[in-house]
Amino acid sequence: MITRRNTLALLGAASAGALLPSLGLAQQAIDLSPEQPGRPRAERDEGAIKLIGKDAKFVKDGVFTVANATGRLPFAGYANDTKTIVGSEPDIAQLVADALGRKLEIVPVSWADWPLGVASGKYDAAISNITVTEQRKEKFDFSTYRKDLLGFYVKKDNEIQIREPRDVAGLKIIVGSGTNQEQILLRWNEQNVKDGLKPAEVQYYDDDVVLYLALETGRADAYLGPNALLSFKAAQENKTRLAGNFSGGWPLLAEIAVTTRKGAGLAEAITHAVNTQIGNGNYAKALGRWNLAAEAIEQSRTNPPGLPAK
């Protein structure tokens, strides 16, 4: 059953004044200073530098120029000086730049602009939550650095655990309309019905305040969305917790990667650099301070199998 509730229906007998404050303001401080003293830094990695292709060309001498679709934490947003870009993606970019012995320059772009910019050589790479796909591999090389995960988040005191499709049977699940995660949830429903189980009741909300109020009041059991975003919010507000996560390409593995122009001669060097940072612990620090430890990979790979075209 697919339902859509509006704000007034959700508030019901409870007053907005009594419930909305319980959603809370941030309870865990995140460093949004432009200095970013907690950002891990890497030493020059000669092994990575040796892997840079002999014909590789960087946009600027001594600089690693990275495109990023800035605007949403924990991926990338602006520091409290309103101009310095901070977040998990800048942290990864800094580690790679340091390892390659270069200064980092992050260029904020729209999501639609990074492909042409990287393909044309305007940017050395894009680091912007980009999933490896077979279609993208036709034009780009990839060096993986994070899992692409979806997560089920529930009210903090809710003991639900979701590990497989049967675990959502009969639950009330919020999901975004027209999203990849919606399609996965609907496939899970189909599988459960075939197995004689109840389908989940799928709920849609256009307002995040109302969405989280549904979880708070028990009108919904769980919210399925991008793990990185929901994990960051959970850490800030301390009102929800992770009940289970799985690949954004379910049932296939999906990974996020540093994206460079195909044949540019940079991918192997970047992959080596990321693996060095995984080995020395800097990588874990970079993800952990943005509450993304669940998305850590054990090893970076160059051009792994990507998600197939739909």
LOVEXPA-811861 format. One record per atom (N, C-alpha, C): x, y, z. Coordinates in steps of 0.1 Angstrom, whole numbers, padded with zeros to 4 digits, always signed. Atoms other than C-alpha are relative to their C-alpha. Layout:
XYZ/...
//
This chain:
+0008-0012+0000/+0000+0000+0000/+0009+0012+0000/-0008-0013+0001/+0014+0034-0010/-0008+0011+0005/+0008-0010-0005/+0003+0063+0010/+0008+0013+0000/-0006-0014-0001/+0010+0101+0011/-0007+0008+0010/+0006-0007-0011/+0004+0120+0042/+0004+0015-0001/-0004-0014+0000/+0003+0158+0044/+0003+0005+0014/-0004-0005-0013/+0015+0180+0072/-0011+0000+0011/+0010-0001-0010/-0018+0186+0089/-0005-0014+0005/+0004+0013-0004/-0027+0149+0089/+0010-0006+0010/-0011+0006-0008/+0006+0139+0104/-0001+0006+0014/+0000-0006-0013/+0004+0164+0133/-0012-0005+0008/+0012+0007-0006/-0031+0150+0141/-0003+0007+0014/+0004-0005-0013/-0040+0153+0178/+0011+0007+0007/-0011-0007-0007/-0006+0164+0189/+0003+0014-0006/-0002-0013+0005/+0003+0200+0186/+0014+0001-0006/-0013-0001+0006/+0032+0211+0164/+0010+0006+0011/-0009-0006-0010/+0046+0232+0193/+0005-0010+0010/-0004+0010-0010/+0048+0201+0215/+0010-0010-0006/-0008+0011+0006/+0065+0178+0189/+0012+0005-0008/-0010-0005+0008/+0086+0199+0166/+0013+0002+0008/-0013-0002-0007/+0112+0209+0193/+0007-0013+0003/-0007+0012-0003/+0119+0173+0200/+0008-0005-0011/-0009+0004+0010/+0135+0170+0166/+0014+0006+0002/-0013-0005-0005/+0162+0191+0181/+0009+0007-0009/-0011-0006+0007/+0191+0212+0170/+0012-0009+0001/-0012+0008+0000/+0225+0198+0164/+0006-0002+0014/-0005+0003-0013/+0238+0181+0195/+0015-0004+0000/-0014+0003+0001/+0273+0171+0182/+0006+0010-0009/-0006-0010+0008/+0295+0199+0170/+0008-0005-0011/-0008+0004+0011/+0310+0196+0136/+0009+0012-0003/-0009-0011+0002/+0341+0217+0128/-0002+0006-0014/+0002-0006+0012/+0331+0241+0101/+0009+0012-0002/-0010-0011+0002/+0361+0264+0105/+0007-0002-0013/-0007+0001+0012/+0380+0272+0074/+0014-0006+0002/-0014+0006-0003/+0413+0260+0091/-0001-0015+0000/+0001+0014-0001/+0400+0225+0096/+0012-0007+0007/-0012+0006-0007/+0426+0215+0122/-0001-0015+0002/+0002+0014-0001/+0411+0180+0124/+0002-0008-0013/-0001+0007+0013/+0416+0172+0087/+0013-0007+0000/-0013+0007+0001/+0442+0145+0083/+0008+0004-0013/-0008-0004+0011/+0471+0153+0060/+0010-0012-0003/-0009+0011+0005/+0493+0129+0040/+0014+0004-0003/-0014-0003+0004/+0530+0127+0034/+0001-0003-0015/-0003+0003+0015/+0544+0127-0002/+0002-0015-0002/+0000+0014+0003/+0539+0092-0016/+0008-0003-0013/-0008+0002+0012/+0568+0084-0040/-0005-0012-0008/+0005+0011+0007/+0552+0051-0049/-0012+0004-0009/+0011-0005+0008/+0521+0069-0061/+0005+0009-0012/-0005-0010+0010/+0540+0096-0079/+0007-0008-0012/-0006+0007+0011/+0560+0070-0099/-0010-0006-0010/+0010+0006+0008/+0527+0056-0112/-0007+0010-0009/+0006-0010+0008/+0517+0089-0128/+0005-0002-0015/-0004+0003+0014/+0517+0083-0166/+0010+0011-0005/-0010-0009+0005/+0546+0098-0185/-0006+0011-0009/+0006-0010+0009/+0522+0117-0208/-0011+0008+0008/+0011-0007-0008/+0499+0129-0179/+0003+0015+0001/-0001-0015-0001/+0492+0166-0178/-0010+0005+0010/+0009-0006-0010/+0478+0185-0149/-0004+0014-0005/+0005-0014+0004/+0458+0217-0153/+0010+0011+0004/-0009-0010-0005/+0483+0237-0132/+0013-0007+0005/-0012+0005-0006/+0519+0230-0123/+0000-0001+0015/+0000+0001-0014/+0522+0217-0088/-0013+0000+0007/+0014-0001-0005/+0484+0217-0083/-0008-0012-0004/+0010+0011+0003/+0458+0189-0081/-0014+0008+0000/+0012-0008+0002/+0426+0206-0095/-0012-0009+0000/+0011+0009-0002/+0394+0189-0084/-0013+0007-0001/+0014-0005+0001/+0358+0196-0094/-0008-0007+0011/+0009+0005-0010/+0332+0192-0067/-0013+0007+0000/+0014-0006+0000/+0294+0197-0067/-0003+0004+0015/+0001-0005-0014/+0295+0217-0034/-0014+0004+0004/+0013-0005-0005/+0265+0223-0013/-0007-0008+0010/+0007+0009-0009/+0256+0194+0009/+0009-0008+0009/-0008+0008-0010/+0273+0180+0040/-0007-0013+0002/-0014+0001-0003/+0288+0156+0048/+0009+0000-0012/-0008+0001+0012/+0300+0155+0012/+0009+0012-0002/-0007-0012+0002/+0310+0191+0007/-0010+0012+0002/+0008-0012-0002/+0297+0224+0020/+0010+0012+0003/-0008-0011-0003/+0310+0258+0030/+0003+0002+0015/-0004-0002-0014/+0329+0266+0062/-0007+0013+0004/+0007-0011-0005/+0317+0294+0084/+0006+0014-0005/-0004-0012+0007/+0337+0319+0064/-0007+0002-0013/+0009+0000+0011/+0312+0311+0036/+0008-0001-0014/-0008+0001+0013/+0340+0305+0010/+0009-0012+0000/-0009+0012-0001/+0362+0276+0022/-0009-0013-0001/+0008+0012+0002/+0349+0242+0010/+0005-0011+0010/-0004+0010-0010/+0349+0215+0037/-0010-0012-0001/+0009+0012+0001/+0335+0180+0040/+0008-0013-0002/-0007+0012+0002/+0344+0144+0035/+0007-0001-0014/-0006+0001+0013/+0351+0148-0002/+0013+0009-0001/-0013-0008+0000/+0376+0177+0003/+0011-0007+0009/-0010+0007-0008/+0393+0156+0030/+0007-0011-0009/-0006+0010+0009/+0398+0127+0005/+0009+0007-0011/-0007-0007+0011/+0409+0152-0022/+0014+0005+0006/-0013-0005-0006/+0435+0167+0003/+0010-0011+0002/-0009+0011-0002/+0449+0133+0011/+0007-0004-0014/-0005+0004+0013/+0453+0125-0026/+0010+0011-0005/-0009-0011+0004/+0469+0159-0034/+0013+0000+0008/-0012+0001-0008/+0493+0156-0005/+0009-0012-0005/-0007+0012+0004/+0503+0121-0016/+0007+0002-0014/-0006-0003+0014/+0510+0133-0052/+0009+0012+0001/-0010-0011-0002/+0531+0161-0038/-0005+0013-0006/+0006-0012+0006/+0507+0188-0050/-0009+0008+0009/+0009-0008-0007/+0487+0217-0036/-0014-0004-0005/+0014+0003+0004/+0449+0212-0037/-0008+0012-0003/+0010-0010+0003/+0425+0234-0055/-0013-0006-0003/+0014+0005+0002/+0388+0226-0053/-0008+0010-0007/+0009-0009+0008/+0365+0241-0079/-0014-0004+0002/+0014+0004-0001/+0328+0242-0070/-0007+0001-0013/+0007+0001+0013/+0307+0231-0100/-0014-0005+0003/+0013+0007-0001/+0272+0220-0106/+0002-0014-0004/-0001+0014+0003/+0266+0183-0108/+0001-0003-0015/+0001+0002+0014/+0258+0186-0145/+0013+0004-0008/-0012-0006+0007/+0292+0203-0153/+0013-0008+0002/-0013+0007-0002/+0318+0179-0139/+0004-0009-0011/-0005+0009+0010/+0317+0153-0167/+0007+0007-0012/-0006-0007+0011/+0325+0178-0195/+0013+0006+0005/-0012-0007-0005/+0350+0196-0173/+0012-0010+0001/-0011+0010-0002/+0370+0164-0165/+0004-0006-0014/-0003+0006+0014/+0367+0150-0201/+0008+0010-0008/-0007-0010+0008/+0380+0183-0216/+0013+0004+0006/-0013-0004-0006/+0409+0186-0192/+0000+0013+0008/+0002-0012-0008/+0395+0216-0173/+0004-0003+0014/-0003+0004-0014/+0399+0197-0141/+0008-0013-0001/-0007+0013+0000/+0423+0169-0132/-0009-0011+0004/+0009+0010-0005/+0396+0150-0114/-0013+0006+0006/+0012-0004-0007/+0361+0151-0099/-0001-0009+0012/+0002+0008-0012/+0356+0140-0063/-0013+0005+0006/+0013-0006-0003/+0319+0144-0057/-0011-0011+0001/+0010+0011-0002/+0301+0112-0046/-0004-0006-0013/+0003+0006+0013/+0304+0097-0081/+0001-0015+0000/+0001+0015+0000/+0293+0061-0084/+0006-0005-0013/-0005+0007+0012/+0312+0038-0108/-0011-0007-0008/+0010+0007+0009/+0290+0027-0137/+0007-0004-0013/-0006+0005+0013/+0298+0008-0169/-0001+0011-0011/+0001-0010+0009/+0285+0037-0189/+0010+0011+0002/-0009-0010-0003/+0307+0062-0172/+0015-0004-0003/-0013+0006+0003/+0337+0039-0177/+0004+0002-0014/-0003-0002+0014/+0335+0046-0214/+0008+0013-0002/-0007-0013+0002/+0348+0081-0208/+0009+0004+0012/-0008-0004-0011/+0364+0081-0174/+0007-0012+0007/-0006+0010-0008/+0388+0062-0152/-0004+0002+0015/+0005-0001-0014/+0380+0055-0115/+0010-0006+0010/-0008+0005-0012/+0399+0050-0082/-0010+0001+0012/+0011+0000-0010/+0374+0039-0056/+0006+0004+0014/-0003-0004-0013/+0374+0053-0021/-0011-0001+0011/+0011+0001-0010/+0340+0047-0005/-0011-0009-0006/+0011+0008+0004/+0311+0023-0006/-0012+0009-0003/+0012-0007+0002/+0279+0036-0021/-0011-0008+0007/+0010+0008-0009/+0254+0026+0007/-0013+0008+0001/+0013-0005-0004/+0218+0031+0014/-0002-0005+0015/+0002+0004-0014/+0206+0030+0050/-0014+0002+0005/+0013-0001-0007/+0175+0023+0070/+0003+0007+0014/-0001-0008-0013/+0172+0049+0099/-0013+0000+0007/+0012+0001-0009/+0148+0045+0128/+0002+0009+0012/-0001-0008-0013/+0140+0064+0160/+0010-0007+0009/-0012+0005-0008/+0169+0060+0184/-0004-0012+0009/+0003+0010-0009/+0150+0038+0208/-0008-0012-0006/+0006+0011+0007/+0135+0016+0181/+0010-0011-0002/-0010+0011+0001/+0151-0019+0182/+0000-0007-0013/+0000+0006+0013/+0143-0028+0146/+0014-0002-0006/-0013+0003+0008/+0172-0044+0126/-0005-0005-0013/+0004+0003+0013/+0169-0046+0089/+0013-0005-0008/-0012+0005+0007/+0194-0069+0071/-0003-0007-0013/+0004+0006+0012/+0174-0085+0043/-0014+0003-0003/+0014-0004+0004/+0141-0080+0024/-0011-0005+0009/+0010+0004-0009/+0121-0101+0048/-0002+0008+0012/+0001-0008-0012/+0129-0077+0076/-0009+0012-0001/+0009-0012+0001/+0108-0049+0061/-0015-0005-0001/+0014+0005+0001/+0077-0071+0058/-0009+0006+0011/+0010-0005-0009/+0047-0053+0073/+0004+0013+0007/-0005-0013-0006/+0068-0022+0083/-0005+0012-0008/+0003-0013+0007/+0060+0014+0074/+0013+0007-0003/-0013-0004+0004/+0089+0026+0054/-0001+0013-0008/+0000-0012+0007/+0095+0062+0042/+0012-0001-0011/-0010+0000+0010/+0114+0066+0009/-0003+0011-0010/+0002-0011+0009/+0119+0093-0017/-0006-0005-0013/+0006+0004+0013/+0097+0091-0048/+0009+0002-0012/-0009+0000+0012/+0115+0083-0080/+0014-0002+0002/-0014+0002-0003/+0147+0074-0063/+0004-0015-0003/-0005+0014+0002/+0169+0043-0068/-0004-0008+0012/+0004+0008-0012/+0161+0033-0032/-0015-0004+0000/+0014+0003+0001/+0124+0034-0039/-0002-0013-0009/+0001+0012+0009/+0129+0009-0068/+0004-0012+0007/-0005+0012-0008/+0149-0014-0045/-0011-0004+0010/+0010+0003-0010/+0122-0012-0018/-0012-0007-0006/+0011+0006+0007/+0095-0020-0043/+0003-0014-0005/-0004+0014+0003/+0114-0050-0055/+0000-0009+0012/+0000+0008-0013/+0118-0062-0019/-0015-0003+0003/+0014+0003-0002/+0080-0059-0016/-0005-0011-0009/+0004+0011+0010/+0075-0080-0047/+0005-0013+0005/-0006+0012-0005/+0098-0106-0033/-0007-0005+0012/+0007+0005-0013/+0081-0107+0001/-0014-0005-0003/+0013+0004+0003/+0047-0110-0014/+0000-0014-0006/-0002+0013+0006/+0059-0140-0035/+0003-0010+0010/-0003+0009-0011/+0072-0155-0003/-0010-0001+0011/+0011+0001-0009/+0039-0151+0014/+0001+0010+0012/-0001-0010-0011/+0049-0121+0036/-0007+0013-0004/+0007-0012+0002/+0032-0088+0040/+0010+0010-0007/-0009-0011+0005/+0046-0059+0019/+0002+0011+0010/-0002-0012-0008/+0060-0028+0035/-0010+0010-0004/+0008-0012+0004/+0037+0002+0036/+0010+0011-0004/-0009-0011+0005/+0056+0028+0015/-0006+0013+0002/+0004-0014-0002/+0053+0064+0026/+0009+0010-0006/-0007-0010+0007/+0063+0095+0008/-0003+0014+0007/+0002-0013-0006/+0069+0130+0023/+0009+0010-0008/-0008-0010+0007/+0080+0162+0006/+0007+0010+0010/-0006-0009-0011/+0090+0179+0039/+0008-0008+0010/-0009+0008-0010/+0119+0167+0060/-0005+0001+0014/+0005-0001-0014/+0104+0181+0092/-0011-0010+0002/+0012+0009-0001/+0072+0161+0086/+0005-0014+0000/-0005+0013+0001/+0092+0131+0076/+0006-0005+0013/-0006+0004-0012/+0112+0130+0108/-0010+0000+0012/+0011+0000-0010/+0081+0138+0128/-0007-0014+0000/+0007+0013+0001/+0066+0106+0114/+0008-0011+0007/-0008+0010-0007/+0095+0086+0128/-0001+0002+0015/+0001-0004-0014/+0093+0105+0161/-0013-0005+0007/+0013+0003-0006/+0056+0097+0166/-0004-0015-0003/+0004+0014+0003/+0057+0061+0153/-0009-0002-0011/+0009+0001+0012/+0036+0068+0122/+0008-0007-0011/-0009+0007+0009/+0066+0054+0103/+0010-0008+0008/-0010+0008-0007/+0090+0027+0113/+0015+0003-0004/-0013-0002+0005/+0120+0035+0092/+0000+0010-0012/-0002-0008+0012/+0134+0059+0066/+0012-0006-0008/-0011+0006+0008/+0154+0045+0037/+0005+0011-0010/-0006-0010+0009/+0178+0069+0020/+0015-0001-0001/-0015+0000+0001/+0215+0077+0012/+0006-0001+0014/-0006+0002-0014/+0235+0064+0042/+0008+0012+0004/-0009-0011-0004/+0260+0092+0041/-0008+0012+0006/+0007-0012-0005/+0234+0120+0045/-0008-0003+0012/+0008+0003-0012/+0212+0102+0070/+0009-0003+0012/-0009+0002-0011/+0242+0091+0091/+0005+0013+0006/-0005-0014-0005/+0255+0127+0093/-0011+0006+0008/+0011-0006-0008/+0221+0139+0104/-0002-0007+0013/+0002+0008-0013/+0218+0111+0130/+0011+0004+0010/-0011-0004-0009/+0252+0121+0144/-0002+0014+0006/+0003-0014-0004/+0241+0158+0146/-0011+0001+0010/+0012-0002-0008/+0207+0154+0161/-0003-0010+0011/+0001+0010-0010/+0210+0122+0181/-0014-0005+0002/+0014+0004-0001/+0174+0113+0174/-0003-0013-0007/+0002+0012+0008/+0178+0084+0149/+0012-0008+0001/-0012+0009+0000/+0201+0054+0145/-0001-0009-0013/+0000+0009+0011/+0211+0031+0117/-0005-0014+0004/+0006+0013-0003/+0190-0001+0116/+0005-0010-0010/-0006+0009+0010/+0208-0016+0086/+0003+0007-0013/-0003-0006+0013/+0224-0007+0053/+0005-0010-0010/-0004+0009+0010/+0232-0022+0020/+0004+0008-0013/-0006-0007+0012/+0247-0014-0014/-0011+0008-0008/+0009-0008+0008/+0231+0014-0034/-0003-0006-0014/+0003+0007+0013/+0233-0010-0064/-0006-0013+0002/+0005+0014-0004/+0216-0039-0046/-0007-0006-0012/-0008+0009-0007/+0220-0067-0053/+0015+0001-0004/-0014-0002+0005/+0253-0055-0070/+0007+0010+0010/-0009-0009-0008/+0282-0038-0052/+0001+0014-0008/-0001-0013+0006/+0283+0000-0059/+0011+0007+0008/-0011-0007-0007/+0314+0021-0051/+0001+0014-0006/-0003-0014+0003/+0322+0058-0051/+0015+0002-0003/-0014-0001+0005/+0354+0069-0069/+0004+0013-0004/-0006-0011+0007/+0378+0096-0078/-0001-0002-0015/+0003+0001+0014/+0370+0103-0114/+0010+0008-0008/-0009-0007+0009/+0396+0112-0140/-0003-0003-0015/+0002+0002+0014/+0396+0115-0178/+0006-0014-0004/-0004+0014+0004/+0399+0080-0194/+0014+0002-0008/-0013+0000+0006/+0436+0074-0203/+0008+0012+0004/-0008-0012-0004/+0448+0105-0185/+0013-0003+0007/-0012+0004-0007/+0474+0085-0167/+0001+0003+0015/+0001-0004-0014/+0463+0094-0132/-0006-0010+0009/+0009+0009-0008/+0440+0066-0120/+0009-0009+0008/-0008+0009-0007/+0467+0041-0110/+0008+0007+0012/-0007-0008-0010/+0486+0068-0091/-0009+0003+0012/+0010-0004-0011/+0455+0079-0072/-0004-0012+0008/+0004+0013-0007/+0445+0043-0064/+0011-0004+0010/-0011+0003-0009/+0479+0037-0049/+0000+0010+0011/+0000-0010-0010/+0477+0070-0030/-0011-0003+0011/+0011+0003-0009/+0443+0060-0015/+0004-0012+0008/-0004+0013-0008/+0456+0025-0005/+0010+0003+0010/-0010-0004-0011/+0486+0041+0013/-0007+0006+0012/+0007-0007-0011/+0462+0063+0033/-0009-0010+0007/+0007+0010-0007/+0440+0033+0040/+0009-0008+0010/-0010+0007-0008/+0471+0015+0054/+0005+0007+0012/-0006-0007-0011/+0483+0043+0076/-0010+0006+0009/+0010-0005-0009/+0450+0052+0091/-0006+0014-0003/+0005-0014+0003/+0445+0087+0076/-0014-0001-0006/+0013+0002+0007/+0416+0074+0054/-0011-0002+0010/+0010+0002-0010/+0397+0061+0084/-0003+0013+0008/+0002-0013-0007/+0402+0095+0102/-0009+0009-0009/+0007-0009+0009/+0389+0113+0071/-0015-0003+0000/+0014+0004+0000/+0357+0093+0070/-0007+0001+0013/+0006+0000-0013/+0352+0090+0107/-0005+0013+0005/+0004-0013-0005/+0351+0127+0114/-0013+0006-0006/+0013-0004+0006/+0321+0130+0091/-0011-0011+0002/+0009+0011-0003/+0304+0099+0105/-0003-0010-0012/+0002+0009+0011/+0310+0078+0074/+0008-0013+0001/-0009+0012-0001/+0330+0049+0088/-0007-0012-0006/+0007+0011+0005/+0303+0025+0077/+0002-0002-0015/-0002+0000+0014/+0312+0034+0041/+0014-0003-0005/-0014+0002+0003/+0349+0026+0043/+0002-0013-0008/-0004+0012+0008/+0365+0002+0018/+0013-0005+0006/-0012+0006-0005/+0393-0022+0026/+0012+0003-0010/-0010-0002+0010/+0411-0015-0007/-0005+0008-0011/+0004-0007+0012/+0409+0010-0035/+0003-0008-0012/-0002+0007+0013/+0406-0004-0070/-0002+0010-0011/+0001-0007+0012/+0411+0010-0104/-0010-0006-0010/+0010+0005+0009/+0381+0007-0127/-0006-0014+0003/+0006+0013-0004/+0363-0021-0109/-0013-0001-0008/+0013+0001+0007/+0331-0035-0124/-0010+0011+0005/+0009-0011-0004/+0305-0007-0124/-0014-0005-0001/+0015+0003+0002/+0267-0007-0122/-0003+0000-0014/+0004+0001+0014/+0252-0018-0155/-0010+0011-0003/+0010-0010+0005/+0231+0006-0176/-0014-0006+0002/+0014+0005-0002/+0194+0004-0167/-0007-0002-0013/
//
